Amino acid sequence: MNVLLTNQMEQWVQQKVGSGFYSSNSEVVMEALRMLHAIESRKNSKFAHLQNEVQEGINSAEQGELLEWTTSLSNDIKEIARKRRQA
């Protein structure tokens, strides 16, 4: 397989090899592809989780398990979101 890189990307790859951390251009590209794969896997996992959560909400609504929207409920949701971001 041949891969075409922009001049800027090619220089960056050569700098990585020149740093001594990588032994070849191929090693740099393989590491980058491993990282891209890991990022995509995490995104896909998060998306699947979100789809499941939405479906749970739809199922609950269809069963009549709804809450009345109040300022208190809104504040509770905001607090849960803040705690999740901090975690």
Secondary structure, 3 states (H helix, E strand, C coil): CCCCCCHHHHHHHHHHHHCCCCCCHHHHHHHHHHHHHHHHHHHHHHHHHHHHHHHHHHHHHHCCCCCCCCHHHHHHHHHHHHHHHHC
